[in-house]
Amino acid sequence: MNYLELINKCLVELNYKQVAAFSELTKNDHKKIKNILNVLNTEICSSDRWNFLQRRTEIVLPKNTGEIENTIDGRIETIIIDGQRFEYYDDFEKFFTDTQPQNTYSLFNDKILLPIYNKDKTVEILYYTKNCAKDYQGKEKFALEESQDISLIPDTFAEPVLVYGTCMRLKGNPQHVRFSYWLSMYKDALANMRSRVSASMDSTPSVKMFRR
């Protein structure tokens, strides 16, 4: 379900008139819906280690150097060199004196700090992308901007979580006639999403809803 379709779903839930084109979204509530959908989409994506955000890449660590540019567009989960997993170590200064614990890495400015080897090494990096959407060509991006953009949240969950969550935030009044329904549908969809697409059974993602 693309951005425009999500917006129209929200309009239906709110008993507003749907629009035929993205250019028609000119009213104040239209702008609020667009903004809330984006904020909520970003919050949900960044709330935990969802498996639909998992990515993998490889970077070459040149010989005789202990650092590489951190080009990872997200949160590093695991670094692997020669089949050995490296753990994150926060005391980056130890890497400059070569006194860090064995099989560890650290981060400093825009660098990934690693042990120094006498030959080039392939560094395998598993990470969670910070992108939350993609365009109609499938290119990932941070935010929903164009009518055909799609959330990275699986479509099965994107519609109920984003639409009902957005309606709740827009109205922000528990006394609203449909607020309890939106809240129930949102919570059920998020719980279902949590049980089916978390990175592990130990993951406990949560997204708080605030009244505006």
RODRENDO-486560 format. One record per residue: y, z, x negated of N, C-alpha, C in turn. Coordinates in steps of 0.001 Angstrom, whole numbers, padded with zeros to 6 digits, always signed. Atoms other than C-alpha are relative to their C-alpha. Example, Ala and Ser with C-alpha at 12.3 -4.5 7.8 and 13.67 -1.06 7.14 Angstrom:
-001190+000000-000890-004500+007800-012300+001200+000000-000900/-001190-000060+000820-001060+007140-013670+001090+000730+000770/
END
This chain:
-001189+000000-000845+000000+000000+000000+001245+000000-000884/-001161+000097+000879+003257-001107-001609+001162+000879+000475/-001150-000869-000231+006630+000636-001699+000612-000220+001386/-000594+000294-001306+008040-001132+001372-000913+000459+001132/+000949-000434-001031+004882-000439+003377-000003+001516+000151/-000083-001464-000057+005055+003254+002467+001266+000445+000730/-001264-000338-000658+008692+003367+003539-000099-000232+001501/+000147+000295-001425+007869+001720+006868-000933+000992+000686/+000882-001026-000557+005034+004199+007410+000781+001289+000263/-000853-001178-000186+007545+007003+006925+000917-000199+001207/-000902+000284-001116+009938+005347+009375-000727+000131+001341/+000784-000124-001226+007191+005145+012002-000237+001475+000332/+000248-001426-000211+006315+008827+011529+001251+000729+000470/-001278-000633-000342+009982+009717+011913+000627-000584+001269/-000503+000669-001209+010365+007523+015014+001280-000797-000263/-001104+000873+000347+012839+005278+013212-000474-001447+000097/+000318+001424-000047+012972+001511+013370-000455-000480-001369/+000476+000573+001255+010942-000304+010736+000916-001136-000447/-000809+001091+000547+012537-002881+008459-000913-001148-000412/+000777+001183+000372+011375-006401+007690+000151-000332-001480/-000261+000319+001408+012877-006590+004210+000603+001203-000716/-000486-001105+000819+013723-004226+001377+001524+000091+000044/-001463+000045-000015+017362-005310+001582+000604+000687+001229/-000491-000647-001215+017637-003734+005036+000064+001517-000114/+000022-001457+000188+017197-000232+003639+001362+000478-000499/-001386-000304+000366+020895+000587+003683+000508+001327+000566/-000461-001235-000628+021160+003702+005858-000249+001203-000902/+000109-001204+000813+021509+007181+004439-001426+000541-000034/+001375-000490-000039+018040+008257+005603-000948-000945-000720/+000802+000952+000760+016577+005072+004125+000038+000357-001489/-000178-000345+001411+017978+006046+000738-000698+001311-000331/+000675-001283+000223+016666+009588+001121-001511-000184-000066/+001445+000253-000011+013181+008335+001968-000437-000645-001304/+000327+000663+001261+013165+006031-001068-000010+001003-001149/-000097-000980+001072+014237+008867-003326-001130+001026+000071/+001048-001018-000152+011798+011434-001896-001368-000575-000348/+001273+000636+000338+008866+009011-002157-000188-000058-001517/+000091+000089+001453+009638+008510-005838-000180+001358-000648/+000098-001350+000563+010142+012189-006599-001394+000567+000227/+001311-000532-000336+006938+013143-004819-001108-000715-000777/+000982+000773+000753+004952+010339-006456-000050+000455-001453/-000073-000453+001386+006141+011463-009889-000554+001414-000150/+000476-001382+000064+005464+015141-009191-001519+000077+000088/+001453-000018-000167+001916+014480-008017-000694-000561-001240/+000620+000614+001181+001100+012184-010935+000069+000908-001225/-000185-000831+001189+002450+014648-013503-000524+001423+000170/+000406-001380-000279+000972+017759-011881-001282+000400-000707/+001239-000367+000678-002386+017553-013646-000662-001216-000649/+000720+001037+000736-004986+015496-015514-000814-000863+000962/+000696+000882-000934-005817+012901-012867-000715-001106-000759/+000735+001011+000755-008500+010467-013968+000568-001405+000152/-000583+001340-000135-006568+007459-012635+001174-000227-000959/-001066+000131+000996-003947+008142-015309-000542-000006-001430/+000594-000023+001327-006400+008244-018223+000109-001371-000670/-000123+001227+000777-005784+005666-020920-000582+000228-001402/+000552-000062+001361-007201+004856-024374+000662-001055-000862/-000561+000968+000941-005693+003197-027418-000464+000344-001406/+000337-000223+001402-006268+002851-031155+001205-000320-000875/-001087+000189+000958-003758+003174-033987-000586+000149-001398/+000483-000093+001382-004356+002619-037713+000847+001006-000773/-000652-000944+000906-003533+005525-040013-000142-000555-001415/+000093+000578+001354-002663+003942-043408-000471+001037-001020/+000476-000906+001044-004294+005410-046492+001174+000673-000715/-000969-000781+000792-002415+008042-048506+001242+000403+000779/-001108-000525-000797-000173+009018-045617-000575+000851+001121/+000528-000914-001011-000549+011800-043090+000755-000059+001308/-000739+000088-001260+001590+010527-040255+000061-001443+000497/-000158+001306-000640+001902+007655-037789+001012+000145+001126/-000945-000012-001110+004491+006717-035195-000719+000380+001293/+000571-000391-001294+003820+008387-031865+000475-000989+001060/-000338+001034-000978+003812+005358-029585-000652+000266+001353/+000705-000332-001232+001862+007134-026840+001005+000288+001107/-000920-000137-001129+003678+006792-023525-000604+000960+001029/+000596-000985-000888+002340+009995-022022-000426+001243-000764/+000467-001248+000586+000423+013176-022847-001336-000219-000714/+001228+000161+000773-002177+013104-025625-001025+001038+000450/+001096-000890-000374-005507+014574-024542-000941+000234-001177/+000975-000119+001086-007806+013856-027498+000290-001035-001088/-000064+000913+001139-007634+012328-030966-001352+000037-000699/+001313+000110+000626-010829+011070-032602+000094-000899-001236/+000070+000780+001237-011322+009884-036187-001421+000106-000536/+001376+000038+000512-014726+008814-037512-000961+000802+000886/+000879-000701-000921-016348+010244-034395+000249+001492+000101/-000314-001428+000004-014792+013663-035031+001235+000268+000859/-001121-000355-000865-012562+015202-032378+000960+000939-000720/-001040-000820+000628-009271+016680-033606+000721+000814+001066/-000675-000891-000931-007633+019658-031908+001490+000086-000340/-001439-000142+000225-003889+020081-031452+000303+001341-000670/-000423-001209+000716-002279+022609-033825+001520+000011-000016/-001447+000038-000231+001302+023623-033046+000847+000289-001235/-000777-000310+001198+002346+024789-036531+000077-001242-000889/-000075+001290+000697+003432+021356-037758+000360+000136-001470/-000421-000165+001393+004877+022765-041004-001189+000033-000948/+001192-000078+000856+001353+023336-042325-000448-001389-000460/+000416+001362+000366+000806+019566-042364+000816-000543-001172/-000839+000458+001109+003661+019100-044820-000406+000650-001315/+000496-000670+001205+001961+021477-047262-001518-000165-000126/+001436+000283-000009-001557+020224-046472-000830+001285+000090/+000708-001283-000171-002626+023744-045381-000422+000216+001452/+000403-000109-001405-003445+023014-041748-001516+000201+000117/+001451-000137-000208-006869+023904-040307-000676-001360+000025/+000762+001248+000039-009571+021278-040638-000119-000599+001400/+000176+000745-001246-009855+018620-037926+001047+000379+001057/-001110-000260-000914-006440+019256-036370+001067-001071-000175/-001168+000874+000079-003345+017203-035624+001189+000745+000583/-001192-000613-000571+000230+018067-034734+001019-001092+000301/-001067+000936-000353+003424+016440-033470+001308+000498-000587/-001305-000340+000576+006812+016333-035179+000937-001173+000219/-000912+001061-000392+009743+014353-033838-000804-001123+000664/+000739+001115-000589+008259+010907-033116-001239-000350-000813/+001152+000240+000866+005313+011324-035457-001208+000813+000470/+001247-000734-000135+001667+012290-035096-000442+000359-001408/+000376-000463+001331+000678+014395-038105-001508+000168-000088/+001450-000005+000190-002863+014029-039462-000330+000258-001464/+000389-000155+001413-004843+014687-042643+000249-001290-000780/-000196+001160+000867-004316+012346-045583-001366-000483-000483/+001270+000596+000448-007189+009956-046367+000278-001017-001107/-000167+000971+001098-007773+007681-049352-000308-001433+000420/+000159+001353-000531-008462+004694-047093+000489-000011+001454/-000490+000122-001379-007179+003372-043782-001015+000560+000987/+000865-000560-001039-008529+005127-040695+000450-000502+001367/-000296+000342-001387-008758+004021-037090+000060+001281+000814/-000211-001210-000800-007344+006729-034853-000136-000370+001470/+000209+000226-001432-008692+006678-031306+000734+001094+000770/-000800-000961-000756-006330+008339-028838-000273-000145+001490/+000172-000066-001443-007183+009345-025287+001190+000757+000556/-001221-000626-000506-004139+010179-023198+000174-000252+001491/-000370+000190-001401-002621+010430-019737+001375-000655+000040/-001264+000724-000045+000081+007873-019057+001039+000747+000823/-001078-000611-000780+003451+009098-017844+000474-000938+001108/-000365+000945-001058+003786+005986-015691-000636+000416+001317/+000449-000428-001324+003411+006559-011965-000114-001162+000977/+000000+001154-000897+003628+003039-010535-000336-001267-000780/+000187+001301+000635+002950-000639-011232+000605-001071+000895/-000599+001078-000780+004553-003904-010176-001081-000917+000560/+000974+000865-000673+002908-006753-008261-000888-000757-000976/+000808+000652+001030+001621-008208-011521-000927+000985-000711/+000862-001014+000598-000082-004941-012434+000577+000679-001218/-000635-000639+001151+002376-003946-015171+000481+001392+000384/-000347-001375-000325+002786-000183-015239+001476+000289-000256/-001393-000409+000122+006207+001420-014819+000112+001441+000458/-000132-001419-000318+007564+004909-014341+000253+000254+001480/-000416-000283-001369+009079+004629-010862-000213-001179+000934/+000024+001027-001039+008781+002710-007595+001420-000511+000172/-001342+000570-000060+011737+000323-007546+000102-001204+000922/-000024+001226-000790+010874-002989-005894-000963+000108+001187/+000781-000086-001240+009327-003649-002483-001502-000099-000228/+001428+000212+000220+005966-004755-003925-000609+000949-001030/+000538-000990+000931+005615-001901-006423-001024+000884+000707/+001086-000812-000544+002524+000252-005935-000141+001286-000814/+000268-001260+000691+001857+003906-006771-001322-000090-000746/+001269-000061+000718-000828+004604-009363-000994+000925+000690/+000913-000822-000795-002256+007161-006946-000906-000944+000791/+000897+000882-000759-005367+005547-005407+000458-000142+001444/-000557+000308-001314-004438+003876-002139-000547+000895+001113/+000612-000865-001009-006850+006042-000137+000789+001282+000186/-000729-001261-000049-004756+009083-000999+001507-000191+000010/-001439+000216+000123-001343+007555-001652+000700+000031+001348/-000664+000059-001305-000559+006843+001982+000175+001377+000638/-000204-001286-000661-001253+010291+003491+000803+000998-000829/-000714-000979+000823+000005+012315+000536+001493-000324-000074/-001402+000370+000178+003228+010369+000029+000758-000087+001327/-000699+000162-001278+004054+009564+003664+000239+001347+000672/-000175-001292-000678+003418+013004+005164+000842+000959-000833/-000820-000850+000864+004892+014757+002140+001472-000368+000068/-001393+000460-000085+008033+012633+002358+000636+000400+001326/-000539-000391-001308+008472+013274+006075+000327+001491+000032/-000258-001444+000061+008194+017023+005463+001279+000297-000762/-001181-000275+000828+010792+016956+002736+001281-000507+000639/-001206+000555-000625+013181+014761+004662+000510+000921+001091/-000418-000887-001096+013221+017045+007696+000164+001424-000490/-000124-001312+000632+012556+020265+005794+000157+001160+000960/-000160-001055-001011+012405+022335+008977-001342+000301+000653/+001287-000354-000609+009177+024156+009959+000030+000016+001522/-000115-000002-001454+010516+024236+013527-000035-001410+000584/+000064+001376-000488+010468+020447+013718-001322-000230+000717/+001167+000171-000858+008001+019286+016382-001217-000560-000741/+001130+000599+000723+005864+017340+013876-000220+000595-001383/+000102-000562+001346+006301+019513+010788-001400+000539-000289/+001338-000584+000207+002994+021400+011211-001053-001083-000177/+000939+001128+000122+001146+018111+011660+000124-000643-001377/-000218+000597+001319+002708+016595+008526-000548+000897-001101/+000471-000952+001009+001954+019737+006536-001523+000006-000063/+001458-000023-000046-001674+019796+007675-000598-001266-000602/+000511+001270+000506-002238+016111+006922+000236-000120-001511/-000323+000023+001428-000529+016425+003525-000970+000884-000779/+000878-000941+000700-002574+019471+002505-001438-000499-000028/+001361+000532-000058-005840+017884+003642-000178-001165-000963/+000079+001166+000879-005109+014665+001765+000031+000420-001468/-000097-000465+001384-004141+016526-001417-001278+000717-000417/+001248-000693+000302-007247+018730-001229-001134-001004-000216/+001015+001038+000139-009422+015652-000762+000175-000748-001318/-000307+000672+001260-007707+013941-003671-000400+000882-001184/+000338-000939+001069-008163+017048-005826-001508+000036-000244/+001454-000116+000146-011901+017173-005148-000644-001281-000508/+000630+001286+000321-012496+013481-005816+000543-000690-001243/-000556+000762+001136-010166+012314-008585+000577+000859-001114/-000415-000816+001130-009416+015314-010828-000844-000350-001207/+000724+000346+001225-010446+014874-014441-001277+000815-000142/+001196-000832+000062-012933+017720-014096+000020+000981+001154/+000085-000983-001074-014129+020343-011645+000878+001206-000282/-000837-001133+000361-012033+022863-013564+001478-000272+000247/-001391+000351-000228-008813+020981-012833+000442+000524+001352/-000505-000546-001252-006689+022632-010189+001437-000440+000213/-001360+000501-000187-003675+020397-009567+000640+000572+001246/-000725-000480-001172-001020+021665-007207+001404-000551-000035/-001360+000497-000131+002249+020304-005944+000699+000847+001057/-000713-000859-000941+004745+022610-004306+000985-000820+000814/-000939+000656-000884+006786+021498-001355+001196+000925+000239/-001211-000790-000191+010369+022705-001126+000836-000574+001127/-000901+000462-001055+012692+022556+001823+001318-000407-000600/-001266+000502+000522+015805+020553+001186+001167+000729+000656/
END
